[in-house]
Each structure stands twice: as structure tokens, then as C-alpha cells.
Amino acid sequence: MARNELRPLIKLRSTAGTGHTYVTRKNRRNNPDRLTLRKYDPIVRKHVLYREGR
């Protein structure tokens, strides 16, 4: 049985260049483009932009 492909797992990678990632799910029907969120990067100890990686 396949996982639900409407809500796939995605990796959010930090744009600060630290290599830190978050893993979450997204709804492809509501957000077909790449997701960008401001989240906390514990390595630089700031909120930075995280982008969806492929």
C-alpha cells in the first residue's frame, strides 16, 4: 500500500548554509510550488528562511 501522495514528506533546508533540515508534510493540491518558511536554525541561533529541497 502506497503512502498518501497528496501529502508527501518534504525536507526544509536552511538558507544560512548550515545544512540543518526540518522534515514535514505538505499538501500538493494547496501548495504546488516549493514551500518557504521562516524557522529557527539552532546552529546560527536565529530564525532564517528554510526552502523545500528536492
LUMVO-376018 format. One record per atom (N, C-alpha, C, O): atom name; z, x, y; chain; residue number from 1. Coordinates in pm, 1 decimal, m for minus. Example, Ala and Ser with C-alpha at 12.3 -4.5 7.8 and 13.67 -1.06 7.14 Angstrom:
BEGIN
{atome->N&z->780.0&x->1319.0&y->m569.0&chaine->A&num->1}
{atome->CA&z->780.0&x->1230.0&y->m450.0&chaine->A&num->1}
{atome->C&z->780.0&x->1320.0&y->m330.0&chaine->A&num->1}
{atome->O&z->846.5&x->1423.6&y->m331.9&chaine->A&num->1}
{atome->N&z->708.0&x->1285.0&y->m225.0&chaine->A&num->2}
{atome->CA&z->714.0&x->1367.0&y->m106.0&chaine->A&num->2}
{atome->C&z->787.0&x->1290.0&y->3.0&chaine->A&num->2}
{atome->O&z->803.9&x->1340.9&y->113.8&chaine->A&num->2}
This chain:
BEGIN
{atome->N&z->0.0&x->83.5&y->m118.4&chaine->A&num->1}
{atome->CA&z->0.0&x->0.0&y->0.0&chaine->A&num->1}
{atome->C&z->0.0&x->88.2&y->125.1&chaine->A&num->1}
{atome->O&z->83.9&x->177.2&y->139.3&chaine->A&num->1}
{atome->N&z->m93.1&x->63.0&y->213.6&chaine->A&num->2}
{atome->CA&z->m107.5&x->144.9&y->334.5&chaine->A&num->2}
{atome->C&z->m5.9&x->103.3&y->440.7&chaine->A&num->2}
{atome->O&z->37.6&x->m11.7&y->446.8&chaine->A&num->2}
{atome->N&z->30.0&x->200.2&y->523.5&chaine->A&num->3}
{atome->CA&z->118.6&x->169.7&y->636.6&chaine->A&num->3}
{atome->C&z->42.9&x->84.0&y->736.7&chaine->A&num->3}
{atome->O&z->m80.0&x->77.4&y->734.0&chaine->A&num->3}
{atome->N&z->115.8&x->19.8&y->823.4&chaine->A&num->4}
{atome->CA&z->55.4&x->m65.3&y->925.0&chaine->A&num->4}
{atome->C&z->m23.0&x->21.3&y->1023.7&chaine->A&num->4}
{atome->O&z->36.8&x->98.3&y->1099.0&chaine->A&num->4}
{atome->N&z->m154.9&x->9.7&y->1024.2&chaine->A&num->5}
{atome->CA&z->m238.8&x->91.6&y->1112.1&chaine->A&num->5}
{atome->C&z->m243.8&x->39.0&y->1254.9&chaine->A&num->5}
{atome->O&z->m298.2&x->105.9&y->1342.8&chaine->A&num->5}
{atome->N&z->m188.4&x->m79.1&y->1280.0&chaine->A&num->6}
{atome->CA&z->m181.4&x->m128.7&y->1417.0&chaine->A&num->6}
{atome->C&z->m75.1&x->m52.1&y->1495.6&chaine->A&num->6}
{atome->O&z->m87.5&x->m36.4&y->1617.0&chaine->A&num->6}
{atome->N&z->28.7&x->m4.5&y->1427.6&chaine->A&num->7}
{atome->CA&z->136.9&x->72.6&y->1489.7&chaine->A&num->7}
{atome->C&z->151.8&x->207.5&y->1420.4&chaine->A&num->7}
{atome->O&z->245.3&x->226.3&y->1342.6&chaine->A&num->7}
{atome->N&z->61.1&x->302.3&y->1447.3&chaine->A&num->8}
{atome->CA&z->69.6&x->432.1&y->1379.7&chaine->A&num->8}
{atome->C&z->177.5&x->521.5&y->1441.5&chaine->A&num->8}
{atome->O&z->218.2&x->501.3&y->1555.9&chaine->A&num->8}
{atome->N&z->223.1&x->620.2&y->1364.4&chaine->A&num->9}
{atome->CA&z->313.4&x->721.8&y->1416.1&chaine->A&num->9}
{atome->C&z->233.9&x->816.9&y->1504.6&chaine->A&num->9}
{atome->O&z->123.5&x->858.0&y->1468.7&chaine->A&num->9}
{atome->N&z->289.9&x->851.8&y->1620.0&chaine->A&num->10}
{atome->CA&z->225.1&x->948.6&y->1708.9&chaine->A&num->10}
{atome->C&z->327.5&x->1053.9&y->1749.2&chaine->A&num->10}
{atome->O&z->447.9&x->1028.4&y->1748.6&chaine->A&num->10}
{atome->N&z->278.3&x->1172.3&y->1784.1&chaine->A&num->11}
{atome->CA&z->363.9&x->1278.6&y->1834.5&chaine->A&num->11}
{atome->C&z->344.1&x->1288.5&y->1984.5&chaine->A&num->11}
{atome->O&z->231.1&x->1293.3&y->2033.1&chaine->A&num->11}
{atome->N&z->453.9&x->1291.6&y->2057.0&chaine->A&num->12}
{atome->CA&z->450.2&x->1313.5&y->2201.4&chaine->A&num->12}
{atome->C&z->487.4&x->1458.9&y->2226.3&chaine->A&num->12}
{atome->O&z->598.2&x->1500.4&y->2192.1&chaine->A&num->12}
{atome->N&z->397.7&x->1537.3&y->2285.1&chaine->A&num->13}
{atome->CA&z->418.4&x->1679.7&y->2306.3&chaine->A&num->13}
{atome->C&z->446.1&x->1706.6&y->2453.9&chaine->A&num->13}
{atome->O&z->381.1&x->1649.5&y->2541.5&chaine->A&num->13}
{atome->N&z->542.4&x->1793.3&y->2480.3&chaine->A&num->14}
{atome->CA&z->582.9&x->1826.8&y->2616.5&chaine->A&num->14}
{atome->C&z->471.8&x->1900.1&y->2690.4&chaine->A&num->14}
{atome->O&z->404.0&x->1985.3&y->2633.0&chaine->A&num->14}
{atome->N&z->453.4&x->1866.7&y->2818.9&chaine->A&num->15}
{atome->CA&z->353.9&x->1936.1&y->2900.7&chaine->A&num->15}
{atome->C&z->413.8&x->2059.8&y->2967.7&chaine->A&num->15}
{atome->O&z->343.4&x->2132.3&y->3037.9&chaine->A&num->15}
{atome->N&z->544.9&x->2084.5&y->2946.2&chaine->A&num->16}
{atome->CA&z->608.6&x->2201.7&y->3005.6&chaine->A&num->16}
{atome->C&z->578.0&x->2328.8&y->2927.8&chaine->A&num->16}
{atome->O&z->617.1&x->2437.7&y->2969.9&chaine->A&num->16}
{atome->N&z->508.4&x->2316.7&y->2814.6&chaine->A&num->17}
{atome->CA&z->471.0&x->2434.2&y->2737.4&chaine->A&num->17}
{atome->C&z->580.0&x->2485.3&y->2645.4&chaine->A&num->17}
{atome->O&z->572.4&x->2599.1&y->2598.9&chaine->A&num->17}
{atome->N&z->681.3&x->2404.5&y->2617.8&chaine->A&num->18}
{atome->CA&z->791.6&x->2449.4&y->2532.9&chaine->A&num->18}
{atome->C&z->765.7&x->2421.8&y->2385.6&chaine->A&num->18}
{atome->O&z->831.2&x->2480.5&y->2299.5&chaine->A&num->18}
{atome->N&z->671.0&x->2333.1&y->2355.1&chaine->A&num->19}
{atome->CA&z->643.6&x->2299.6&y->2216.1&chaine->A&num->19}
{atome->C&z->732.8&x->2190.3&y->2161.7&chaine->A&num->19}
{atome->O&z->722.9&x->2156.8&y->2043.7&chaine->A&num->19}
{atome->N&z->819.4&x->2133.6&y->2243.7&chaine->A&num->20}
{atome->CA&z->908.6&x->2026.6&y->2199.5&chaine->A&num->20}
{atome->C&z->830.1&x->1897.5&y->2180.9&chaine->A&num->20}
{atome->O&z->740.8&x->1867.1&y->2260.1&chaine->A&num->20}
{atome->N&z->862.8&x->1821.1&y->2076.5&chaine->A&num->21}
{atome->CA&z->791.7&x->1695.7&y->2049.2&chaine->A&num->21}
{atome->C&z->890.1&x->1583.7&y->2020.8&chaine->A&num->21}
{atome->O&z->1002.4&x->1606.9&y->1976.3&chaine->A&num->21}
{atome->N&z->845.9&x->1462.9&y->2047.2&chaine->A&num->22}
{atome->CA&z->912.4&x->1340.6&y->2005.0&chaine->A&num->22}
{atome->C&z->814.6&x->1267.8&y->1913.8&chaine->A&num->22}
{atome->O&z->693.3&x->1282.2&y->1929.2&chaine->A&num->22}
{atome->N&z->866.2&x->1189.4&y->1818.8&chaine->A&num->23}
{atome->CA&z->782.2&x->1109.4&y->1730.3&chaine->A&num->23}
{atome->C&z->816.7&x->963.2&y->1754.1&chaine->A&num->23}
{atome->O&z->934.0&x->925.7&y->1755.9&chaine->A&num->23}
{atome->N&z->713.7&x->880.8&y->1772.3&chaine->A&num->24}
{atome->CA&z->734.8&x->738.8&y->1796.7&chaine->A&num->24}
{atome->C&z->616.2&x->661.1&y->1741.7&chaine->A&num->24}
{atome->O&z->523.5&x->719.9&y->1686.1&chaine->A&num->24}
{atome->N&z->618.8&x->531.3&y->1756.6&chaine->A&num->25}
{atome->CA&z->507.8&x->445.3&y->1717.3&chaine->A&num->25}
{atome->C&z->449.0&x->380.9&y->1842.4&chaine->A&num->25}
{atome->O&z->517.8&x->363.2&y->1942.9&chaine->A&num->25}
{atome->N&z->321.4&x->346.5&y->1834.6&chaine->A&num->26}
{atome->CA&z->261.7&x->275.1&y->1947.2&chaine->A&num->26}
{atome->C&z->172.5&x->163.8&y->1893.8&chaine->A&num->26}
{atome->O&z->124.2&x->169.5&y->1780.7&chaine->A&num->26}
{atome->N&z->151.8&x->63.6&y->1976.6&chaine->A&num->27}
{atome->CA&z->66.1&x->m48.1&y->1941.4&chaine->A&num->27}
{atome->C&z->m74.8&x->m17.2&y->1992.2&chaine->A&num->27}
{atome->O&z->m97.6&x->m10.8&y->2113.0&chaine->A&num->27}
{atome->N&z->m168.5&x->1.9&y->1900.2&chaine->A&num->28}
{atome->CA&z->m304.9&x->37.5&y->1940.7&chaine->A&num->28}
{atome->C&z->m376.3&x->m75.9&y->2013.1&chaine->A&num->28}
{atome->O&z->m464.7&x->m51.2&y->2095.0&chaine->A&num->28}
{atome->N&z->m339.2&x->m197.8&y->1983.9&chaine->A&num->29}
{atome->CA&z->m405.7&x->m310.8&y->2049.3&chaine->A&num->29}
{atome->C&z->m368.4&x->m316.4&y->2197.8&chaine->A&num->29}
{atome->O&z->m453.9&x->m345.9&y->2281.4&chaine->A&num->29}
{atome->N&z->m242.0&x->m288.6&y->2231.6&chaine->A&num->30}
{atome->CA&z->m198.7&x->m293.7&y->2371.6&chaine->A&num->30}
{atome->C&z->m226.1&x->m163.5&y->2446.4&chaine->A&num->30}
{atome->O&z->m250.3&x->m166.2&y->2567.1&chaine->A&num->30}
{atome->N&z->m222.6&x->m49.3&y->2376.9&chaine->A&num->31}
{atome->CA&z->m240.3&x->82.2&y->2439.6&chaine->A&num->31}
{atome->C&z->m346.2&x->161.8&y->2364.5&chaine->A&num->31}
{atome->O&z->m310.8&x->249.5&y->2285.7&chaine->A&num->31}
{atome->N&z->m473.2&x->135.0&y->2385.6&chaine->A&num->32}
{atome->CA&z->m575.7&x->209.1&y->2311.5&chaine->A&num->32}
{atome->C&z->m593.8&x->353.5&y->2358.8&chaine->A&num->32}
{atome->O&z->m642.5&x->436.5&y->2282.1&chaine->A&num->32}
{atome->N&z->m555.6&x->386.1&y->2484.4&chaine->A&num->33}
{atome->CA&z->m571.0&x->522.6&y->2535.2&chaine->A&num->33}
{atome->C&z->m451.8&x->606.3&y->2490.7&chaine->A&num->33}
{atome->O&z->m359.3&x->557.3&y->2425.9&chaine->A&num->33}
{atome->N&z->m457.0&x->734.4&y->2527.6&chaine->A&num->34}
{atome->CA&z->m345.5&x->822.5&y->2496.7&chaine->A&num->34}
{atome->C&z->m224.2&x->785.7&y->2580.1&chaine->A&num->34}
{atome->O&z->m236.0&x->754.2&y->2698.5&chaine->A&num->34}
{atome->N&z->m108.7&x->790.0&y->2518.1&chaine->A&num->35}
{atome->CA&z->16.5&x->749.7&y->2580.8&chaine->A&num->35}
{atome->C&z->76.5&x->866.6&y->2658.1&chaine->A&num->35}
{atome->O&z->73.3&x->979.9&y->2610.1&chaine->A&num->35}
{atome->N&z->130.8&x->841.4&y->2776.4&chaine->A&num->36}
{atome->CA&z->204.9&x->943.0&y->2852.1&chaine->A&num->36}
{atome->C&z->337.1&x->881.2&y->2895.8&chaine->A&num->36}
{atome->O&z->340.5&x->770.3&y->2949.2&chaine->A&num->36}
{atome->N&z->446.1&x->954.2&y->2872.6&chaine->A&num->37}
{atome->CA&z->580.1&x->908.4&y->2908.6&chaine->A&num->37}
{atome->C&z->657.8&x->1024.2&y->2969.5&chaine->A&num->37}
{atome->O&z->635.4&x->1140.2&y->2934.9&chaine->A&num->37}
{atome->N&z->749.9&x->991.6&y->3061.0&chaine->A&num->38}
{atome->CA&z->842.4&x->1093.4&y->3112.0&chaine->A&num->38}
{atome->C&z->966.5&x->1088.6&y->3025.5&chaine->A&num->38}
{atome->O&z->1035.9&x->987.1&y->3019.9&chaine->A&num->38}
{atome->N&z->994.2&x->1200.1&y->2957.3&chaine->A&num->39}
{atome->CA&z->1110.3&x->1208.5&y->2869.2&chaine->A&num->39}
{atome->C&z->1182.4&x->1340.2&y->2893.4&chaine->A&num->39}
{atome->O&z->1130.0&x->1430.0&y->2959.4&chaine->A&num->39}
{atome->N&z->1302.5&x->1350.3&y->2839.5&chaine->A&num->40}
{atome->CA&z->1386.3&x->1468.3&y->2859.3&chaine->A&num->40}
{atome->C&z->1344.5&x->1580.1&y->2764.5&chaine->A&num->40}
{atome->O&z->1332.6&x->1559.2&y->2643.8&chaine->A&num->40}
{atome->N&z->1322.3&x->1698.5&y->2820.3&chaine->A&num->41}
{atome->CA&z->1293.7&x->1817.8&y->2740.3&chaine->A&num->41}
{atome->C&z->1419.7&x->1903.1&y->2738.6&chaine->A&num->41}
{atome->O&z->1456.4&x->1959.2&y->2841.9&chaine->A&num->41}
{atome->N&z->1487.5&x->1914.7&y->2624.0&chaine->A&num->42}
{atome->CA&z->1614.7&x->1988.1&y->2619.7&chaine->A&num->42}
{atome->C&z->1598.8&x->2138.5&y->2637.7&chaine->A&num->42}
{atome->O&z->1696.6&x->2206.5&y->2668.6&chaine->A&num->42}
{atome->N&z->1479.8&x->2191.8&y->2619.4&chaine->A&num->43}
{atome->CA&z->1460.5&x->2336.4&y->2632.6&chaine->A&num->43}
{atome->C&z->1460.4&x->2376.8&y->2779.9&chaine->A&num->43}
{atome->O&z->1521.9&x->2477.1&y->2816.1&chaine->A&num->43}
{atome->N&z->1391.8&x->2299.7&y->2865.9&chaine->A&num->44}
{atome->CA&z->1392.0&x->2329.8&y->3009.2&chaine->A&num->44}
{atome->C&z->1497.2&x->2248.8&y->3084.3&chaine->A&num->44}
{atome->O&z->1516.8&x->2267.5&y->3204.3&chaine->A&num->44}
{atome->N&z->1564.7&x->2159.0&y->3013.2&chaine->A&num->45}
{atome->CA&z->1671.5&x->2073.6&y->3067.9&chaine->A&num->45}
{atome->C&z->1627.3&x->1990.4&y->3187.2&chaine->A&num->45}
{atome->O&z->1698.0&x->1980.3&y->3287.4&chaine->A&num->45}
{atome->N&z->1507.6&x->1930.4&y->3174.6&chaine->A&num->46}
{atome->CA&z->1453.6&x->1842.8&y->3278.7&chaine->A&num->46}
{atome->C&z->1375.7&x->1730.5&y->3213.1&chaine->A&num->46}
{atome->O&z->1340.6&x->1737.6&y->3095.4&chaine->A&num->46}
{atome->N&z->1349.4&x->1627.0&y->3291.1&chaine->A&num->47}
{atome->CA&z->1255.4&x->1523.9&y->3248.1&chaine->A&num->47}
{atome->C&z->1116.5&x->1572.0&y->3283.8&chaine->A&num->47}
{atome->O&z->1089.8&x->1607.2&y->3398.7&chaine->A&num->47}
{atome->N&z->1027.6&x->1573.6&y->3185.2&chaine->A&num->48}
{atome->CA&z->889.5&x->1616.9&y->3206.3&chaine->A&num->48}
{atome->C&z->796.2&x->1515.4&y->3143.3&chaine->A&num->48}
{atome->O&z->839.5&x->1425.5&y->3071.2&chaine->A&num->48}
{atome->N&z->669.4&x->1530.8&y->3170.9&chaine->A&num->49}
{atome->CA&z->568.7&x->1440.2&y->3116.0&chaine->A&num->49}
{atome->C&z->537.7&x->1479.6&y->2971.6&chaine->A&num->49}
{atome->O&z->514.6&x->1596.7&y->2941.5&chaine->A&num->49}
{atome->N&z->537.7&x->1380.4&y->2883.6&chaine->A&num->50}
{atome->CA&z->500.8&x->1400.1&y->2743.5&chaine->A&num->50}
{atome->C&z->372.2&x->1323.7&y->2718.7&chaine->A&num->50}
{atome->O&z->359.8&x->1207.9&y->2758.5&chaine->A&num->50}
{atome->N&z->275.3&x->1388.3&y->2652.5&chaine->A&num->51}
{atome->CA&z->146.4&x->1325.5&y->2623.4&chaine->A&num->51}
{atome->C&z->127.4&x->1311.9&y->2474.5&chaine->A&num->51}
{atome->O&z->179.1&x->1391.4&y->2395.9&chaine->A&num->51}
{atome->N&z->53.4&x->1211.3&y->2437.0&chaine->A&num->52}
{atome->CA&z->24.6&x->1188.4&y->2296.3&chaine->A&num->52}
{atome->C&z->m69.4&x->1297.1&y->2244.5&chaine->A&num->52}
{atome->O&z->m172.4&x->1326.0&y->2305.4&chaine->A&num->52}
{atome->N&z->m32.7&x->1356.2&y->2132.0&chaine->A&num->53}
{atome->CA&z->m118.0&x->1456.8&y->2068.8&chaine->A&num->53}
{atome->C&z->m196.1&x->1395.8&y->1955.5&chaine->A&num->53}
{atome->O&z->m157.0&x->1292.6&y->1901.0&chaine->A&num->53}
{atome->N&z->m306.0&x->1458.4&y->1919.4&chaine->A&num->54}
{atome->CA&z->m388.4&x->1406.5&y->1809.3&chaine->A&num->54}
{atome->C&z->m364.4&x->1488.1&y->1684.6&chaine->A&num->54}
{atome->O&z->m424.1&x->1460.8&y->1580.4&chaine->A&num->54}
